């Protein structure tokens, strides 16, 4: 659930009340999380985030600072993190719910968390 403070932050951002120096990476993520909590879908949250950041960049006289791919990427990543079943894409249920895993860190058995980055040979 979104906190009142996060909702207030989103409204203040939309009104142009957040100074540019205060809109750093963590603030971008906070805004994205607020929209994900408020909206009915990831697409709706993405549209709101896109419009808000475009408006912010334009108001600063720097519309070219907006980057749509990066915006969509972070919304998608946060949406994935909000899925409470995400650990089960990395862990088998037997391992994740084991006493061992409850008591100490156990590496995933289905896929690694920090797997190698994909390198596109065409670049």
C-alpha positions, 0 to 999 in steps of 0.5 A: 500500500502507498503511504500518504507521504508517497502520494503527497510526494507524487502530487507535489511532483506533479505540481512542480513543487519538487526542486530539480536537485531533490529529484534524484534516482531514489526520488524517481523510484519513489514516484514510480512506486507511488504510481504503481500503487495508485494505478490499475495497471503497469501501463497506466502507471507508465503513462502517468510517470512518462507524462509527469517526468516529461512535464518536469523536464519541459518546465526546466527547459530541458525536454531532451532529458526525458528518456522513455526507455529508461522510464519504462525499464524502471517501472517494469523492474519495480512492478516485478519487485512488487510481485510477492511470488518473485522469489519462486522464480529463483528458488524451488519451494522446497528450498525457499521454505526450508529451515535452512533458508529461514535461518541463513542466506541460501543461494537460489537453486533455479537461477542466479540473482546476479547472472551475467549481462546479455551481450549483443554481438551485433554491437 
